[in-house]
Amino acid sequence: MANVLRNSAKFGFSGVLSQLSIHSRHGRECVSPCFSLQQRNNSTSPKIKVDLDNSTGVAVLRMQSPPVNSLSLDFLTEFCINLEKLEMDKSCRGLIITSVSTHTHTHTDTDTVTQSHKTMIHTITPPVCVVSQTLSKVSSTGLDIITLPVCVCVCVCLVSQTLSKVFSAGLDIMEMYGKSPERCGEFWKAVQEMWLKLYGSNMATIAAINGSSPAGGCLMSIGCDYRIMADNPRYSIGLNETQLGIVAPFWFKDTLVNTVGNRAAELSLELGLLYSAPDALKIGLVDQLVPEDQVLSTAQDTMSKWLAVPDHARQITKSMMRKQTIDKLLSNREADITNFVSFITKDSIQRSLRMYLEMLKSRKA
Ligand SMILES: CCCCCCC/C=C/C(=O)SCCNC(=O)CCNC(=O)[C@H](O)C(C)(C)COP(=O)(O)OP(=O)(O)OC[C@H]1O[C@@H](n2cnc3c(N)ncnc32)[C@H](O)[C@@H]1OP(=O)(O)O
């Protein structure tokens, strides 16, 4: 243990993990070229938007991958790259993970456009946007005004429209259905990498859960240090894998046990339970419920309390609490991939996944 603590102090917790982890397409080899100490870690990639506030040292990572923020190979790769960049940035001490939400996103961007072009833009029904008639009176170069703002606004509305109810729908089922064993293995390695980076992060991490969060979405939430969920009766959270006819692997199980204890985890996993927000609070799956429009601001207030604790003390303590669980996967990574691939490619499991996908689609119709 003394060795662990020495390493933790020297490299930081995730530094220890990075040293131990297998270099993969989704690991350090892939992301290292992206680092730049001068670089401000504000970035927007297709599926993820990151804003780092340099005055507080807190980054907000917004998932924006319609329709349901499912965790595809591409999404996971982007997620890991962003996490690694923030981890390497000494000015970043805290990370809040959330999903792009309808109101904040649409209004913010519309306001920006409005101010910069001194115009009025009205959103009607997404994705349709219109520039008000008063505009043309304001400027004689109407074409300049209309071309850019309408494009920006349409993009915003598309994202807002389709992500309003979901934090993350979990692993992308299409990555596990009808894919070659090689591709399944690559996908699973990326899932492992996401969890290793998040659960072992040196940053204080808070999940601001502003929508449903089943399975892999729940794993991402319990990979954080603290969870704040919107008190909305439509939202649920849990590791529901057995409902799909699949089995959550040992490290999903371990993370859940570490969060809610053995008995609650046993019930939760065997029955594949999805909990309402109040029930999730009751078993300790989330730490706090707040009205939906206060999820992010509460996360920011809470983060300032976490950051009031000296970093080294918090990080070493976190390492002591989580290292054993992380090491278990690190020393069984290849076997875990082999196990996943042979399980998921079985005919019976593929049939279960197909039926589940059909159920999802028929629910819509
Ligand atoms: C050793 C072996 C180990 C195996 C371990 C495997 C561990 C697996 C972990 C997982 O994460 S599996 C995924 C589990 N996820 C779910 O069960 C969630 C399913 N989705 C939903 O319940 C709902 O979609 C929602 C998230 C509550 C949102 O509901 P909403 O009504 O807003 O949207 P929908 O109309 O249902 O969906 C829109 C669209 O998205 C498709 N979709 C939904 N979830 C997924 C997903 N996880 N992956 C891929 N695609 C998904 C859904 O089919 C719809 O598609 P279209 O009909 O529009 O084409």
The ligand as a Tripos MOL2 file, in Angstrom:
@<TRIPOS>MOLECULE
LIG
   59    61     1     0     0
SMALL
NO_CHARGES

@<TRIPOS>ATOM
      1 C1        -19.7520  -10.9590  -20.3610 C.3       1 LIG1
      2 C2        -20.7480  -10.1920  -21.1640 C.3       1 LIG1
      3 C3        -20.9190   -8.8250  -20.6990 C.3       1 LIG1
      4 C4        -21.9580   -8.0310  -21.4740 C.3       1 LIG1
      5 C5        -22.1300   -6.7550  -20.8050 C.3       1 LIG1
      6 C6        -22.8560   -5.7260  -21.5990 C.3       1 LIG1
      7 C7        -23.1350   -4.5480  -20.7380 C.3       1 LIG1
      8 C8        -24.1390   -3.6720  -21.4000 C.2       1 LIG1
      9 C9        -24.3710   -2.4690  -21.0000 C.2       1 LIG1
     10 C10       -25.3270   -1.5820  -21.6980 C.2       1 LIG1
     11 O1        -25.2600   -0.3990  -21.5160 O.2       1 LIG1
     12 S1        -26.4790   -2.2420  -22.7820 S.3       1 LIG1
     13 C11       -27.5540   -0.9180  -23.2460 C.3       1 LIG1
     14 C12       -28.6430   -0.8180  -22.2510 C.3       1 LIG1
     15 N1        -29.4730    0.3210  -22.5440 N.am      1 LIG1
     16 C13       -30.7870    0.2860  -22.4410 C.2       1 LIG1
     17 O2        -31.3820   -0.7120  -22.1120 O.2       1 LIG1
     18 C14       -31.5250    1.5450  -22.7890 C.3       1 LIG1
     19 C15       -32.4530    1.3410  -23.9230 C.3       1 LIG1
     20 N2        -33.0870    2.5970  -24.2740 N.am      1 LIG1
     21 C16       -34.1340    3.1160  -23.6090 C.2       1 LIG1
     22 O3        -34.6160    2.5990  -22.6390 O.2       1 LIG1
     23 C17       -34.7050    4.3860  -24.1650 C.3       1 LIG1
     24 O4        -34.2410    4.5430  -25.4600 O.3       1 LIG1
     25 C18       -34.3320    5.6510  -23.3450 C.3       1 LIG1
     26 C19       -32.8320    5.7540  -23.1090 C.3       1 LIG1
     27 C20       -35.0670    5.6200  -21.9920 C.3       1 LIG1
     28 C21       -34.8080    6.8920  -24.1250 C.3       1 LIG1
     29 O5        -36.1470    6.7780  -24.4480 O.3       1 LIG1
     30 P1        -36.7730    7.6930  -25.6040 P.3       1 LIG1
     31 O6        -38.2170    7.3700  -25.6450 O.co2     1 LIG1
     32 O7        -36.3540    9.0930  -25.4090 O.co2     1 LIG1
     33 O8        -36.0330    7.2390  -26.9240 O.3       1 LIG1
     34 P2        -36.3160    5.9370  -27.8090 P.3       1 LIG1
     35 O9        -37.3870    6.2570  -28.7950 O.co2     1 LIG1
     36 O10       -36.5010    4.7410  -26.9690 O.co2     1 LIG1
     37 O11       -34.9200    5.7720  -28.5600 O.3       1 LIG1
     38 C22       -34.5390    6.6170  -29.6300 C.3       1 LIG1
     39 C23       -33.7020    5.8060  -30.6090 C.3       1 LIG1
     40 O12       -32.5000    5.4100  -29.9510 O.3       1 LIG1
     41 C24       -32.3720    3.9700  -30.0320 C.3       1 LIG1
     42 N3        -31.6860    3.5180  -28.8020 N.ar      1 LIG1
     43 C25       -32.0880    3.6540  -27.5390 C.ar      1 LIG1
     44 N4        -31.2020    3.1420  -26.6930 N.ar      1 LIG1
     45 C26       -30.1850    2.6690  -27.4470 C.ar      1 LIG1
     46 C27       -28.9350    2.0260  -27.1380 C.ar      1 LIG1
     47 N5        -28.5460    1.7620  -25.8790 N.pl3     1 LIG1
     48 N6        -28.1430    1.6800  -28.1530 N.ar      1 LIG1
     49 C28       -28.5030    1.9270  -29.4390 C.ar      1 LIG1
     50 N7        -29.6680    2.5400  -29.7940 N.ar      1 LIG1
     51 C29       -30.4860    2.9010  -28.7950 C.ar      1 LIG1
     52 C30       -33.7980    3.4820  -30.1240 C.3       1 LIG1
     53 O13       -33.8590    2.1920  -30.6600 O.3       1 LIG1
     54 C31       -34.4020    4.5250  -31.0360 C.3       1 LIG1
     55 O14       -33.9840    4.2210  -32.3540 O.3       1 LIG1
     56 P3        -34.9150    4.5380  -33.6200 P.3       1 LIG1
     57 O15       -36.1880    3.7610  -33.4150 O.co2     1 LIG1
     58 O16       -35.1320    6.0320  -33.5850 O.co2     1 LIG1
     59 O17       -34.1340    4.0640  -34.7970 O.co2     1 LIG1
@<TRIPOS>BOND
     1     1     2 1
     2     2     3 1
     3     3     4 1
     4     4     5 1
     5     5     6 1
     6     6     7 1
     7     7     8 1
     8     8     9 2
     9     9    10 1
    10    10    11 2
    11    10    12 1
    12    12    13 1
    13    13    14 1
    14    14    15 1
    15    15    16 1
    16    16    17 2
    17    16    18 1
    18    18    19 1
    19    19    20 1
    20    20    21 1
    21    21    22 2
    22    21    23 1
    23    23    24 1
    24    23    25 1
    25    25    26 1
    26    25    27 1
    27    25    28 1
    28    28    29 1
    29    29    30 1
    30    30    31 2
    31    30    32 1
    32    30    33 1
    33    33    34 1
    34    34    35 2
    35    34    36 1
    36    34    37 1
    37    37    38 1
    38    38    39 1
    39    39    40 1
    40    39    54 1
    41    40    41 1
    42    41    42 1
    43    41    52 1
    44    42    43 ar
    45    42    51 ar
    46    43    44 ar
    47    44    45 ar
    48    45    46 ar
    49    45    51 ar
    50    46    47 1
    51    46    48 ar
    52    48    49 ar
    53    49    50 ar
    54    50    51 ar
    55    52    53 1
    56    52    54 1
    57    54    55 1
    58    55    56 1
    59    56    57 2
    60    56    58 1
    61    56    59 1
@<TRIPOS>SUBSTRUCTURE
     1 LIG1         1 GROUP 0 **** ****
